[in-house]
């Protein structure tokens, strides 16, 4: 069976400038309903006042959701460094 994950490459003017893969072994718990009170767009367990079914916390879909979340973090970190530049000692 193929390993669940995400492979991403970032291109600039047709040239690949960064590539990475994320293949988690264990899914993260991304569905804390406590976060929905403080973090916009977090899972809240309700939609239009009614309860949602419990999300799957195991299996390939949970691994894929974890991989997507981690790939987003990695790509944002890379792009922030390229767009905003590395942190300078004067900025700290």
N, CA, C and O atoms as a CHARMM CRD file, in Angstrom:
* protein
*
  368
    1    1 UNK  N      0.84700  -1.19100   0.00000 PROA 1      0.00000
    2    1 UNK  CA     0.00000   0.00000   0.00000 PROA 1      0.00000
    3    1 UNK  C      0.88800   1.25000   0.00000 PROA 1      0.00000
    4    1 UNK  O      1.89200   1.30700   0.71100 PROA 1      0.00000
    5    2 UNK  N      0.51500   2.22800  -0.78900 PROA 2      0.00000
    6    2 UNK  CA     1.27800   3.47500  -0.86900 PROA 2      0.00000
    7    2 UNK  C      1.15100   4.25000   0.43500 PROA 2      0.00000
    8    2 UNK  O      0.12600   4.19400   1.11400 PROA 2      0.00000
    9    3 UNK  N      2.20000   4.96400   0.76300 PROA 3      0.00000
   10    3 UNK  CA     2.19300   5.77300   1.97500 PROA 3      0.00000
   11    3 UNK  C      1.41400   7.06400   1.71500 PROA 3      0.00000
   12    3 UNK  O      1.63200   7.73100   0.70400 PROA 3      0.00000
   13    4 UNK  N      0.51400   7.41000   2.62200 PROA 4      0.00000
   14    4 UNK  CA    -0.32800   8.60000   2.48200 PROA 4      0.00000
   15    4 UNK  C      0.51200   9.84100   2.76000 PROA 4      0.00000
   16    4 UNK  O      1.28900   9.86500   3.71400 PROA 4      0.00000
   17    5 UNK  N      0.36100  10.86400   1.93600 PROA 5      0.00000
   18    5 UNK  CA     1.10200  12.09100   2.17100 PROA 5      0.00000
   19    5 UNK  C      0.90900  13.10200   1.06600 PROA 5      0.00000
   20    5 UNK  O      0.04600  12.95400   0.20000 PROA 5      0.00000
   21    6 UNK  N      1.73400  14.13700   1.11600 PROA 6      0.00000
   22    6 UNK  CA     1.68400  15.24000   0.17000 PROA 6      0.00000
   23    6 UNK  C      3.10500  15.50300  -0.32200 PROA 6      0.00000
   24    6 UNK  O      4.04300  15.55600   0.47300 PROA 6      0.00000
   25    7 UNK  N      3.25500  15.66800  -1.62800 PROA 7      0.00000
   26    7 UNK  CA     4.52100  16.09300  -2.21600 PROA 7      0.00000
   27    7 UNK  C      4.26000  17.42100  -2.90200 PROA 7      0.00000
   28    7 UNK  O      3.30200  17.55700  -3.66200 PROA 7      0.00000
   29    8 UNK  N      5.11500  18.39900  -2.63400 PROA 8      0.00000
   30    8 UNK  CA     4.87900  19.73900  -3.15700 PROA 8      0.00000
   31    8 UNK  C      6.16700  20.29500  -3.75100 PROA 8      0.00000
   32    8 UNK  O      7.25600  20.07400  -3.22200 PROA 8      0.00000
   33    9 UNK  N      6.02900  21.01100  -4.84500 PROA 9      0.00000
   34    9 UNK  CA     7.16200  21.75600  -5.39200 PROA 9      0.00000
   35    9 UNK  C      6.70300  23.18400  -5.65700 PROA 9      0.00000
   36    9 UNK  O      5.56800  23.42600  -6.06600 PROA 9      0.00000
   37   10 UNK  N      7.60300  24.11000  -5.41600 PROA 10     0.00000
   38   10 UNK  CA     7.32400  25.52800  -5.62800 PROA 10     0.00000
   39   10 UNK  C      8.22300  25.98700  -6.77000 PROA 10     0.00000
   40   10 UNK  O      9.43900  25.79700  -6.74100 PROA 10     0.00000
   41   11 UNK  N      7.60300  26.58900  -7.76700 PROA 11     0.00000
   42   11 UNK  CA     8.34900  27.04600  -8.93800 PROA 11     0.00000
   43   11 UNK  C      8.29800  28.56900  -9.01800 PROA 11     0.00000
   44   11 UNK  O      7.29800  29.19400  -8.66300 PROA 11     0.00000
   45   12 UNK  N      9.38200  29.14100  -9.48400 PROA 12     0.00000
   46   12 UNK  CA     9.46500  30.57700  -9.72200 PROA 12     0.00000
   47   12 UNK  C     10.00100  30.76800 -11.13000 PROA 12     0.00000
   48   12 UNK  O     11.11400  30.34500 -11.44300 PROA 12     0.00000
   49   13 UNK  N      9.20400  31.40800 -11.97500 PROA 13     0.00000
   50   13 UNK  CA     9.55700  31.62400 -13.38500 PROA 13     0.00000
   51   13 UNK  C      9.94400  30.32000 -14.06900 PROA 13     0.00000
   52   13 UNK  O     10.90800  30.26500 -14.83100 PROA 13     0.00000
   53   14 UNK  N      9.17500  29.26900 -13.78200 PROA 14     0.00000
   54   14 UNK  CA     9.37100  27.97900 -14.42000 PROA 14     0.00000
   55   14 UNK  C     10.45100  27.10100 -13.80700 PROA 14     0.00000
   56   14 UNK  O     10.59000  25.93900 -14.18900 PROA 14     0.00000
   57   15 UNK  N     11.21100  27.63300 -12.87100 PROA 15     0.00000
   58   15 UNK  CA    12.29300  26.86900 -12.24400 PROA 15     0.00000
   59   15 UNK  C     11.86600  26.40900 -10.85100 PROA 15     0.00000
   60   15 UNK  O     11.34200  27.19300 -10.05900 PROA 15     0.00000
   61   16 UNK  N     12.09400  25.13900 -10.56900 PROA 16     0.00000
   62   16 UNK  CA    11.77400  24.62400  -9.23600 PROA 16     0.00000
   63   16 UNK  C     12.76700  25.19800  -8.23300 PROA 16     0.00000
   64   16 UNK  O     13.97800  25.01900  -8.36600 PROA 16     0.00000
   65   17 UNK  N     12.23300  25.89600  -7.22100 PROA 17     0.00000
   66   17 UNK  CA    13.09700  26.52000  -6.22000 PROA 17     0.00000
   67   17 UNK  C     13.02400  25.81900  -4.86900 PROA 17     0.00000
   68   17 UNK  O     13.86800  26.03700  -4.00000 PROA 17     0.00000
   69   18 UNK  N     12.00600  24.97400  -4.69900 PROA 18     0.00000
   70   18 UNK  CA    11.86900  24.26700  -3.42000 PROA 18     0.00000
   71   18 UNK  C     10.92800  23.08200  -3.62400 PROA 18     0.00000
   72   18 UNK  O      9.92400  23.18800  -4.32900 PROA 18     0.00000
   73   19 UNK  N     11.26400  21.96200  -3.00500 PROA 19     0.00000
   74   19 UNK  CA    10.40100  20.78100  -3.07100 PROA 19     0.00000
   75   19 UNK  C     10.50700  20.02200  -1.75900 PROA 19     0.00000
   76   19 UNK  O     11.56900  19.98700  -1.13600 PROA 19     0.00000
   77   20 UNK  N      9.40400  19.41500  -1.34300 PROA 20     0.00000
   78   20 UNK  CA     9.41400  18.61600  -0.12200 PROA 20     0.00000
   79   20 UNK  C      8.24500  17.64800  -0.13600 PROA 20     0.00000
   80   20 UNK  O      7.29600  17.80500  -0.90400 PROA 20     0.00000
   81   21 UNK  N      8.32900  16.64800   0.72400 PROA 21     0.00000
   82   21 UNK  CA     7.25500  15.66800   0.90400 PROA 21     0.00000
   83   21 UNK  C      6.93600  15.55300   2.38000 PROA 21     0.00000
   84   21 UNK  O      7.81900  15.67500   3.22800 PROA 21     0.00000
   85   22 UNK  N      5.67500  15.31900   2.67900 PROA 22     0.00000
   86   22 UNK  CA     5.22400  15.10700   4.05300 PROA 22     0.00000
   87   22 UNK  C      4.43200  13.80700   4.06800 PROA 22     0.00000
   88   22 UNK  O      3.41200  13.68800   3.38800 PROA 22     0.00000
   89   23 UNK  N      4.90000  12.83400   4.84100 PROA 23     0.00000
   90   23 UNK  CA     4.24400  11.53200   4.95700 PROA 23     0.00000
   91   23 UNK  C      4.16700  11.16100   6.44000 PROA 23     0.00000
   92   23 UNK  O      5.02200  10.42500   6.93200 PROA 23     0.00000
   93   24 UNK  N      3.15700  11.65900   7.15800 PROA 24     0.00000
   94   24 UNK  CA     3.07100  11.37600   8.59400 PROA 24     0.00000
   95   24 UNK  C      2.75800   9.90500   8.86800 PROA 24     0.00000
   96   24 UNK  O      2.04400   9.25300   8.10500 PROA 24     0.00000
   97   25 UNK  N      3.30400   9.40300   9.96400 PROA 25     0.00000
   98   25 UNK  CA     3.01500   8.03400  10.40100 PROA 25     0.00000
   99   25 UNK  C      1.81100   7.98800  11.33000 PROA 25     0.00000
  100   25 UNK  O      1.09500   6.98800  11.39700 PROA 25     0.00000
  101   26 UNK  N      1.59900   9.09900  12.05300 PROA 26     0.00000
  102   26 UNK  CA     0.51900   9.17300  13.03900 PROA 26     0.00000
  103   26 UNK  C     -0.27400  10.45300  12.78400 PROA 26     0.00000
  104   26 UNK  O      0.32700  11.52000  12.66200 PROA 26     0.00000
  105   27 UNK  N     -1.59900  10.38300  12.69800 PROA 27     0.00000
  106   27 UNK  CA    -2.38300  11.60200  12.49000 PROA 27     0.00000
  107   27 UNK  C     -2.39500  12.47600  13.73800 PROA 27     0.00000
  108   27 UNK  O     -2.36600  11.98100  14.86400 PROA 27     0.00000
  109   28 UNK  N     -2.44000  13.79000  13.51200 PROA 28     0.00000
  110   28 UNK  CA    -2.55700  14.73700  14.62000 PROA 28     0.00000
  111   28 UNK  C     -4.03400  14.93900  14.94100 PROA 28     0.00000
  112   28 UNK  O     -4.89200  14.78500  14.07200 PROA 28     0.00000
  113   29 UNK  N     -4.32200  15.28300  16.18300 PROA 29     0.00000
  114   29 UNK  CA    -5.69800  15.62100  16.56100 PROA 29     0.00000
  115   29 UNK  C     -5.92500  17.08000  16.18000 PROA 29     0.00000
  116   29 UNK  O     -5.47900  17.98900  16.88000 PROA 29     0.00000
  117   30 UNK  N     -6.61000  17.29400  15.08200 PROA 30     0.00000
  118   30 UNK  CA    -6.83800  18.65600  14.59600 PROA 30     0.00000
  119   30 UNK  C     -8.25500  19.13100  14.87900 PROA 30     0.00000
  120   30 UNK  O     -8.67300  20.16700  14.36200 PROA 30     0.00000
  121   31 UNK  N     -8.97900  18.40800  15.67300 PROA 31     0.00000
  122   31 UNK  CA   -10.39700  18.69800  15.83100 PROA 31     0.00000
  123   31 UNK  C    -10.78300  19.06100  17.25200 PROA 31     0.00000
  124   31 UNK  O    -11.86400  18.69300  17.71000 PROA 31     0.00000
  125   32 UNK  N     -9.93000  19.76700  17.94900 PROA 32     0.00000
  126   32 UNK  CA   -10.26500  20.22500  19.29000 PROA 32     0.00000
  127   32 UNK  C    -11.34600  21.29800  19.17700 PROA 32     0.00000
  128   32 UNK  O    -11.14200  22.32100  18.52400 PROA 32     0.00000
  129   33 UNK  N    -12.47700  21.06900  19.80300 PROA 33     0.00000
  130   33 UNK  CA   -13.55200  22.06700  19.72800 PROA 33     0.00000
  131   33 UNK  C    -13.22500  23.28900  20.57900 PROA 33     0.00000
  132   33 UNK  O    -13.87500  24.32300  20.42700 PROA 33     0.00000
  133   34 UNK  N    -12.23900  23.20100  21.46900 PROA 34     0.00000
  134   34 UNK  CA   -11.83400  24.36500  22.26100 PROA 34     0.00000
  135   34 UNK  C    -11.18700  25.43000  21.38400 PROA 34     0.00000
  136   34 UNK  O    -11.33700  26.62300  21.64700 PROA 34     0.00000
  137   35 UNK  N    -10.46300  25.00700  20.33700 PROA 35     0.00000
  138   35 UNK  CA    -9.79800  25.96100  19.45500 PROA 35     0.00000
  139   35 UNK  C    -10.79700  26.83100  18.70200 PROA 35     0.00000
  140   35 UNK  O    -10.48200  27.97000  18.35600 PROA 35     0.00000
  141   36 UNK  N    -11.97800  26.32200  18.44600 PROA 36     0.00000
  142   36 UNK  CA   -12.94200  27.08000  17.64800 PROA 36     0.00000
  143   36 UNK  C    -13.37600  28.36500  18.34500 PROA 36     0.00000
  144   36 UNK  O    -13.90500  29.27200  17.70200 PROA 36     0.00000
  145   37 UNK  N    -13.15700  28.44500  19.64300 PROA 37     0.00000
  146   37 UNK  CA   -13.52300  29.65900  20.37100 PROA 37     0.00000
  147   37 UNK  C    -12.50900  30.77400  20.15100 PROA 37     0.00000
  148   37 UNK  O    -12.84600  31.95000  20.28400 PROA 37     0.00000
  149   38 UNK  N    -11.25400  30.41400  19.81000 PROA 38     0.00000
  150   38 UNK  CA   -10.20500  31.42100  19.67300 PROA 38     0.00000
  151   38 UNK  C     -9.57400  31.48000  18.28900 PROA 38     0.00000
  152   38 UNK  O     -8.97500  32.49500  17.93400 PROA 38     0.00000
  153   39 UNK  N     -9.69400  30.41700  17.50100 PROA 39     0.00000
  154   39 UNK  CA    -9.05100  30.36000  16.18700 PROA 39     0.00000
  155   39 UNK  C    -10.12400  30.34900  15.09900 PROA 39     0.00000
  156   39 UNK  O    -10.96200  29.44800  15.06500 PROA 39     0.00000
  157   40 UNK  N    -10.10300  31.35100  14.20500 PROA 40     0.00000
  158   40 UNK  CA   -11.08600  31.35300  13.11900 PROA 40     0.00000
  159   40 UNK  C    -10.94200  30.11700  12.23900 PROA 40     0.00000
  160   40 UNK  O     -9.82700  29.64400  12.01700 PROA 40     0.00000
  161   41 UNK  N    -12.01200  29.60900  11.75500 PROA 41     0.00000
  162   41 UNK  CA   -12.07400  28.46900  10.83500 PROA 41     0.00000
  163   41 UNK  C    -11.62300  27.16000  11.47200 PROA 41     0.00000
  164   41 UNK  O    -11.34200  26.20400  10.74900 PROA 41     0.00000
  165   42 UNK  N    -11.54500  27.08200  12.79000 PROA 42     0.00000
  166   42 UNK  CA   -11.20500  25.82000  13.45800 PROA 42     0.00000
  167   42 UNK  C    -12.46800  24.97300  13.57300 PROA 42     0.00000
  168   42 UNK  O    -13.58400  25.49000  13.54900 PROA 42     0.00000
  169   43 UNK  N    -12.27300  23.67300  13.69800 PROA 43     0.00000
  170   43 UNK  CA   -13.40000  22.75300  13.82200 PROA 43     0.00000
  171   43 UNK  C    -14.15400  23.04500  15.11100 PROA 43     0.00000
  172   43 UNK  O    -13.56200  23.06700  16.19000 PROA 43     0.00000
  173   44 UNK  N    -15.45400  23.26900  15.00100 PROA 44     0.00000
  174   44 UNK  CA   -16.25300  23.57800  16.17400 PROA 44     0.00000
  175   44 UNK  C    -17.24600  22.50100  16.55000 PROA 44     0.00000
  176   44 UNK  O    -17.84900  22.56800  17.62100 PROA 44     0.00000
  177   45 UNK  N    -17.43000  21.50700  15.69000 PROA 45     0.00000
  178   45 UNK  CA   -18.36000  20.42700  15.98500 PROA 45     0.00000
  179   45 UNK  C    -19.80500  20.75100  15.67100 PROA 45     0.00000
  180   45 UNK  O    -20.68300  19.90700  15.85300 PROA 45     0.00000
  181   46 UNK  N    -20.07300  21.98900  15.19000 PROA 46     0.00000
  182   46 UNK  CA   -21.44500  22.39200  14.87200 PROA 46     0.00000
  183   46 UNK  C    -21.46500  23.14000  13.54900 PROA 46     0.00000
  184   46 UNK  O    -20.48800  23.78200  13.16400 PROA 46     0.00000
  185   47 UNK  N    -22.58300  23.04600  12.87200 PROA 47     0.00000
  186   47 UNK  CA   -22.80500  23.81600  11.65700 PROA 47     0.00000
  187   47 UNK  C    -24.23300  24.31700  11.69600 PROA 47     0.00000
  188   47 UNK  O    -25.16600  23.52200  11.80900 PROA 47     0.00000
  189   48 UNK  N    -24.41500  25.61900  11.60500 PROA 48     0.00000
  190   48 UNK  CA   -25.74300  26.22900  11.67900 PROA 48     0.00000
  191   48 UNK  C    -26.50200  25.77700  12.92000 PROA 48     0.00000
  192   48 UNK  O    -27.71100  25.55300  12.87200 PROA 48     0.00000
  193   49 UNK  N    -25.79100  25.64700  14.01700 PROA 49     0.00000
  194   49 UNK  CA   -26.41700  25.29200  15.28500 PROA 49     0.00000
  195   49 UNK  C    -26.59100  23.81400  15.53600 PROA 49     0.00000
  196   49 UNK  O    -26.87600  23.42100  16.66700 PROA 49     0.00000
  197   50 UNK  N    -26.43100  22.97800  14.52700 PROA 50     0.00000
  198   50 UNK  CA   -26.59700  21.53500  14.70500 PROA 50     0.00000
  199   50 UNK  C    -25.25400  20.82900  14.80900 PROA 50     0.00000
  200   50 UNK  O    -24.25700  21.31400  14.27600 PROA 50     0.00000
  201   51 UNK  N    -25.21700  19.68300  15.49200 PROA 51     0.00000
  202   51 UNK  CA   -23.94800  18.96900  15.64300 PROA 51     0.00000
  203   51 UNK  C    -23.51900  18.28200  14.34400 PROA 51     0.00000
  204   51 UNK  O    -24.35000  17.80600  13.57100 PROA 51     0.00000
  205   52 UNK  N    -22.21000  18.24400  14.12500 PROA 52     0.00000
  206   52 UNK  CA   -21.63200  17.52400  12.99200 PROA 52     0.00000
  207   52 UNK  C    -21.23600  16.12700  13.44500 PROA 52     0.00000
  208   52 UNK  O    -20.99500  15.91400  14.63300 PROA 52     0.00000
  209   53 UNK  N    -21.16300  15.17200  12.52500 PROA 53     0.00000
  210   53 UNK  CA   -20.66800  13.85500  12.92300 PROA 53     0.00000
  211   53 UNK  C    -19.20800  13.96900  13.36000 PROA 53     0.00000
  212   53 UNK  O    -18.48000  14.84100  12.88600 PROA 53     0.00000
  213   54 UNK  N    -18.79300  13.10200  14.24800 PROA 54     0.00000
  214   54 UNK  CA   -17.41000  13.12200  14.73100 PROA 54     0.00000
  215   54 UNK  C    -16.46100  12.83400  13.57300 PROA 54     0.00000
  216   54 UNK  O    -16.68000  11.88400  12.82100 PROA 54     0.00000
  217   55 UNK  N    -15.40700  13.64200  13.41600 PROA 55     0.00000
  218   55 UNK  CA   -14.46000  13.39900  12.33100 PROA 55     0.00000
  219   55 UNK  C    -13.64100  12.14100  12.58700 PROA 55     0.00000
  220   55 UNK  O    -13.41700  11.75700  13.73400 PROA 55     0.00000
  221   56 UNK  N    -13.20000  11.50700  11.51100 PROA 56     0.00000
  222   56 UNK  CA   -12.36600  10.31900  11.65000 PROA 56     0.00000
  223   56 UNK  C    -10.97800  10.74700  12.10900 PROA 56     0.00000
  224   56 UNK  O    -10.35000  11.61400  11.50100 PROA 56     0.00000
  225   57 UNK  N    -10.51400  10.13900  13.17100 PROA 57     0.00000
  226   57 UNK  CA    -9.21000  10.48800  13.73300 PROA 57     0.00000
  227   57 UNK  C     -8.15300   9.44500  13.39900 PROA 57     0.00000
  228   57 UNK  O     -7.00700   9.56200  13.83200 PROA 57     0.00000
  229   58 UNK  N     -8.52800   8.43000  12.63600 PROA 58     0.00000
  230   58 UNK  CA    -7.58900   7.38200  12.26100 PROA 58     0.00000
  231   58 UNK  C     -7.75300   7.08200  10.78000 PROA 58     0.00000
  232   58 UNK  O     -8.69600   7.54800  10.14000 PROA 58     0.00000
  233   59 UNK  N     -6.84000   6.31100  10.25200 PROA 59     0.00000
  234   59 UNK  CA    -6.95000   5.87600   8.86800 PROA 59     0.00000
  235   59 UNK  C     -6.33400   6.83900   7.88300 PROA 59     0.00000
  236   59 UNK  O     -5.75600   7.85400   8.27300 PROA 59     0.00000
  237   60 UNK  N     -6.45500   6.52200   6.59500 PROA 60     0.00000
  238   60 UNK  CA    -5.78300   7.31600   5.56500 PROA 60     0.00000
  239   60 UNK  C     -6.29800   8.74600   5.43900 PROA 60     0.00000
  240   60 UNK  O     -5.52500   9.64200   5.10100 PROA 60     0.00000
  241   61 UNK  N     -7.57900   8.98300   5.70200 PROA 61     0.00000
  242   61 UNK  CA    -8.09000  10.35500   5.60100 PROA 61     0.00000
  243   61 UNK  C     -7.51500  11.24100   6.69800 PROA 61     0.00000
  244   61 UNK  O     -7.21200  12.40900   6.45300 PROA 61     0.00000
  245   62 UNK  N     -7.36100  10.70500   7.89400 PROA 62     0.00000
  246   62 UNK  CA    -6.75800  11.47000   8.99000 PROA 62     0.00000
  247   62 UNK  C     -5.28500  11.74500   8.70000 PROA 62     0.00000
  248   62 UNK  O     -4.78800  12.83300   8.99000 PROA 62     0.00000
  249   63 UNK  N     -4.58600  10.76500   8.13000 PROA 63     0.00000
  250   63 UNK  CA    -3.18000  10.97500   7.75900 PROA 63     0.00000
  251   63 UNK  C     -3.05900  12.03200   6.66400 PROA 63     0.00000
  252   63 UNK  O     -2.15000  12.86100   6.69700 PROA 63     0.00000
  253   64 UNK  N     -3.97000  12.00400   5.70000 PROA 64     0.00000
  254   64 UNK  CA    -3.93300  12.99500   4.62400 PROA 64     0.00000
  255   64 UNK  C     -4.21000  14.39800   5.16200 PROA 64     0.00000
  256   64 UNK  O     -3.54600  15.35200   4.75700 PROA 64     0.00000
  257   65 UNK  N     -5.17100  14.53600   6.06000 PROA 65     0.00000
  258   65 UNK  CA    -5.45600  15.84300   6.65900 PROA 65     0.00000
  259   65 UNK  C     -4.23600  16.36000   7.41300 PROA 65     0.00000
  260   65 UNK  O     -3.92500  17.54900   7.34300 PROA 65     0.00000
  261   66 UNK  N     -3.54200  15.48000   8.13600 PROA 66     0.00000
  262   66 UNK  CA    -2.32300  15.86400   8.85400 PROA 66     0.00000
  263   66 UNK  C     -1.23900  16.27900   7.86700 PROA 66     0.00000
  264   66 UNK  O     -0.55200  17.27700   8.08500 PROA 66     0.00000
  265   67 UNK  N     -1.07800  15.52100   6.78500 PROA 67     0.00000
  266   67 UNK  CA    -0.06200  15.84300   5.77900 PROA 67     0.00000
  267   67 UNK  C     -0.33700  17.20100   5.14100 PROA 67     0.00000
  268   67 UNK  O      0.59000  17.98400   4.93100 PROA 67     0.00000
  269   68 UNK  N     -1.59400  17.48700   4.83400 PROA 68     0.00000
  270   68 UNK  CA    -1.95100  18.77500   4.22600 PROA 68     0.00000
  271   68 UNK  C     -1.64600  19.91800   5.18700 PROA 68     0.00000
  272   68 UNK  O     -1.09800  20.94300   4.78100 PROA 68     0.00000
  273   69 UNK  N     -1.99500  19.74800   6.44200 PROA 69     0.00000
  274   69 UNK  CA    -1.72800  20.78500   7.44900 PROA 69     0.00000
  275   69 UNK  C     -0.22600  21.03900   7.57300 PROA 69     0.00000
  276   69 UNK  O      0.20900  22.19000   7.61100 PROA 69     0.00000
  277   70 UNK  N      0.56800  19.96600   7.63700 PROA 70     0.00000
  278   70 UNK  CA     2.01400  20.12000   7.78400 PROA 70     0.00000
  279   70 UNK  C      2.65700  20.68100   6.51500 PROA 70     0.00000
  280   70 UNK  O      3.60600  21.46000   6.60200 PROA 70     0.00000
  281   71 UNK  N      2.15700  20.29800   5.34400 PROA 71     0.00000
  282   71 UNK  CA     2.67900  20.84300   4.08900 PROA 71     0.00000
  283   71 UNK  C      2.38900  22.33700   3.99300 PROA 71     0.00000
  284   71 UNK  O      3.22300  23.10400   3.51100 PROA 71     0.00000
  285   72 UNK  N      1.22200  22.74600   4.44500 PROA 72     0.00000
  286   72 UNK  CA     0.87400  24.16900   4.45600 PROA 72     0.00000
  287   72 UNK  C      1.84700  24.94500   5.33400 PROA 72     0.00000
  288   72 UNK  O      2.32200  26.01100   4.94400 PROA 72     0.00000
  289   73 UNK  N      2.14400  24.41500   6.51600 PROA 73     0.00000
  290   73 UNK  CA     3.08700  25.08000   7.42000 PROA 73     0.00000
  291   73 UNK  C      4.47400  25.18200   6.79500 PROA 73     0.00000
  292   73 UNK  O      5.12100  26.22500   6.87900 PROA 73     0.00000
  293   74 UNK  N      4.93100  24.09100   6.16700 PROA 74     0.00000
  294   74 UNK  CA     6.26200  24.10100   5.54500 PROA 74     0.00000
  295   74 UNK  C      6.32800  25.08500   4.38000 PROA 74     0.00000
  296   74 UNK  O      7.30900  25.81700   4.24600 PROA 74     0.00000
  297   75 UNK  N      5.30300  25.11200   3.54300 PROA 75     0.00000
  298   75 UNK  CA     5.33500  26.02400   2.39800 PROA 75     0.00000
  299   75 UNK  C      5.23000  27.47400   2.85800 PROA 75     0.00000
  300   75 UNK  O      5.88100  28.34700   2.28400 PROA 75     0.00000
  301   76 UNK  N      4.42200  27.74800   3.88300 PROA 76     0.00000
  302   76 UNK  CA     4.31500  29.11000   4.40600 PROA 76     0.00000
  303   76 UNK  C      5.63700  29.57400   4.99800 PROA 76     0.00000
  304   76 UNK  O      6.01800  30.73100   4.82500 PROA 76     0.00000
  305   77 UNK  N      6.34700  28.68000   5.69800 PROA 77     0.00000
  306   77 UNK  CA     7.64200  29.04100   6.27300 PROA 77     0.00000
  307   77 UNK  C      8.64600  29.36500   5.16700 PROA 77     0.00000
  308   77 UNK  O      9.38300  30.34700   5.26300 PROA 77     0.00000
  309   78 UNK  N      8.67600  28.54400   4.12100 PROA 78     0.00000
  310   78 UNK  CA     9.59200  28.79600   3.00600 PROA 78     0.00000
  311   78 UNK  C      9.25100  30.11700   2.32500 PROA 78     0.00000
  312   78 UNK  O     10.13700  30.93800   2.08700 PROA 78     0.00000
  313   79 UNK  N      7.97800  30.32700   2.01100 PROA 79     0.00000
  314   79 UNK  CA     7.58000  31.53100   1.29200 PROA 79     0.00000
  315   79 UNK  C      7.74000  32.78800   2.13600 PROA 79     0.00000
  316   79 UNK  O      8.08700  33.84200   1.60200 PROA 79     0.00000
  317   80 UNK  N      7.49700  32.70200   3.43400 PROA 80     0.00000
  318   80 UNK  CA     7.67700  33.86600   4.30400 PROA 80     0.00000
  319   80 UNK  C      9.13300  34.30600   4.29400 PROA 80     0.00000
  320   80 UNK  O      9.42600  35.50100   4.25300 PROA 80     0.00000
  321   81 UNK  N     10.04600  33.33800   4.33200 PROA 81     0.00000
  322   81 UNK  CA    11.46800  33.66500   4.30400 PROA 81     0.00000
  323   81 UNK  C     11.83800  34.32600   2.97900 PROA 81     0.00000
  324   81 UNK  O     12.63800  35.26200   2.95800 PROA 81     0.00000
  325   82 UNK  N     11.26400  33.84900   1.87300 PROA 82     0.00000
  326   82 UNK  CA    11.58700  34.40900   0.56000 PROA 82     0.00000
  327   82 UNK  C     10.91300  35.76100   0.33400 PROA 82     0.00000
  328   82 UNK  O     11.51000  36.65200  -0.27100 PROA 82     0.00000
  329   83 UNK  N      9.68700  35.92600   0.80800 PROA 83     0.00000
  330   83 UNK  CA     8.94600  37.16900   0.57700 PROA 83     0.00000
  331   83 UNK  C      9.33100  38.27100   1.55500 PROA 83     0.00000
  332   83 UNK  O      9.47300  39.43400   1.17800 PROA 83     0.00000
  333   84 UNK  N      9.49800  37.88800   2.81200 PROA 84     0.00000
  334   84 UNK  CA     9.78500  38.87000   3.85200 PROA 84     0.00000
  335   84 UNK  C     11.26400  38.95700   4.16000 PROA 84     0.00000
  336   84 UNK  O     11.71100  39.92200   4.78000 PROA 84     0.00000
  337   85 UNK  N     12.03000  37.96600   3.74000 PROA 85     0.00000
  338   85 UNK  CA    13.45700  37.92800   4.01800 PROA 85     0.00000
  339   85 UNK  C     13.71900  37.31400   5.37300 PROA 85     0.00000
  340   85 UNK  O     12.83600  37.26700   6.22900 PROA 85     0.00000
  341   86 UNK  N     14.95000  36.83900   5.56300 PROA 86     0.00000
  342   86 UNK  CA    15.28500  36.24600   6.85500 PROA 86     0.00000
  343   86 UNK  C     15.24100  37.29500   7.96000 PROA 86     0.00000
  344   86 UNK  O     15.41000  38.48800   7.70900 PROA 86     0.00000
  345   87 UNK  N     15.01800  36.84100   9.15400 PROA 87     0.00000
  346   87 UNK  CA    14.97000  37.74100  10.30500 PROA 87     0.00000
  347   87 UNK  C     16.36600  38.29400  10.55200 PROA 87     0.00000
  348   87 UNK  O     17.33200  37.53600  10.64500 PROA 87     0.00000
  349   88 UNK  N     16.47300  39.61600  10.65800 PROA 88     0.00000
  350   88 UNK  CA    17.75800  40.26200  10.92900 PROA 88     0.00000
  351   88 UNK  C     17.88600  40.47900  12.42800 PROA 88     0.00000
  352   88 UNK  O     16.88500  40.55400  13.14100 PROA 88     0.00000
  353   89 UNK  N     19.11200  40.58000  12.89600 PROA 89     0.00000
  354   89 UNK  CA    19.33700  40.79600  14.32500 PROA 89     0.00000
  355   89 UNK  C     18.70300  42.10000  14.78500 PROA 89     0.00000
  356   89 UNK  O     18.25900  42.19500  15.93000 PROA 89     0.00000
  357   90 UNK  N     18.65000  43.11300  13.91100 PROA 90     0.00000
  358   90 UNK  CA    18.03600  44.39300  14.27500 PROA 90     0.00000
  359   90 UNK  C     16.53500  44.26900  14.48800 PROA 90     0.00000
  360   90 UNK  O     15.94000  45.06900  15.21100 PROA 90     0.00000
  361   91 UNK  N     15.91200  43.25900  13.85400 PROA 91     0.00000
  362   91 UNK  CA    14.46500  43.07800  13.94700 PROA 91     0.00000
  363   91 UNK  C     14.04700  42.32700  15.19800 PROA 91     0.00000
  364   91 UNK  O     12.86500  42.31800  15.54200 PROA 91     0.00000
  365   92 UNK  N     14.98900  41.69700  15.88300 PROA 92     0.00000
  366   92 UNK  CA    14.64300  40.85100  17.03100 PROA 92     0.00000
  367   92 UNK  C     14.49700  41.68100  18.27300 PROA 92     0.00000
  368   92 UNK  O     14.20800  41.14600  19.34300 PROA 92     0.00000
